[in-house]
Amino acid sequence: MHHWYTIEMRAVVRVLGTVCVSILLTYPLWAPQWGSGILGEIAAQGMPSGLLAVAVFFGLVALYCRALQNTLRAVRPEARVAAPASVWWMFAIPYNFTEDFFIMRNVSASLAGDGRASGGFVRRWAALGYGWCGFQILSLFPGTAGFVGGGFALLLWAAHWIMTVRLNHMLVSALLPDTR
């Protein structure tokens, strides 16, 4: 029964989180006095600049997803708590804002189960990942809070990506026989 409860609670968190994110994404429609939101910021850049910014951002997200997918691929299969392809849920807007936390949890739990990265490293990796996820949510808020949250989210995301690439190199080299 405990396992069923956990699955149910995760589903509730995903649904409620997605509803809250949807409310934040649509505030320009129901509270225009708060500002134009992220979509207004993109539109203010005009065409083709706004479209180019979105394309570059999603291209970077794809590269980041690929790095996380490589992390899960490098984890011993019996230690994985999620399929490597599951990281691509980062593209399921607005669901992804909540799902990103679960992706961080699944990858960090897989890393902990694999055991090749130290517990301290996995905890720092997870904390940085949860950090960018949290600031990403804050970035949806209107005004200065959203702007500052977005800036921190991008900085932490970049740092997490760098740490992920380093982790992947460590995991791959640990899988290969020593050729020295």
Stockholm file with secondary structure:
# STOCKHOLM 1.0

chainA/1-180         MHHWYTIEMRAVVRVLGTVCVSILLTYPLWAPQWGSGILGEIAAQGMPSGLLAVAVFFGLVALYCRALQNTLRAVRPEARVAAPASVWWMFAIPYNFTEDFFIMRNVSASLAGDGRASGGFVRRWAALGYGWCGFQILSLFPGTAGFVGGGFALLLWAAHWIMTVRLNHMLVSALLPDTR
#=GR chainA/1-180 SS CHHHHHHHHHHHHHHHHHHHHHHHHTHHHHCGGGCCHHHHHHHHTCTTHHHHHHHHHHHHHHHHHHHHHHHHHHSCGGGCSSCGGGGGGGGSTTTHHHHHHHHHHHHHHHHHHHCSSCHHHHHHHHHHHHHHHHHHHHTTSSHHHHHHHHHHHHHHHHHHHHHHHHHHHHHHHHHSCCCC
#=GC SS_cons         CHHHHHHHHHHHHHHHHHHHHHHHHTHHHHCGGGCCHHHHHHHHTCTTHHHHHHHHHHHHHHHHHHHHHHHHHHSCGGGCSSCGGGGGGGGSTTTHHHHHHHHHHHHHHHHHHHCSSCHHHHHHHHHHHHHHHHHHHHTTSSHHHHHHHHHHHHHHHHHHHHHHHHHHHHHHHHHSCCCC
//
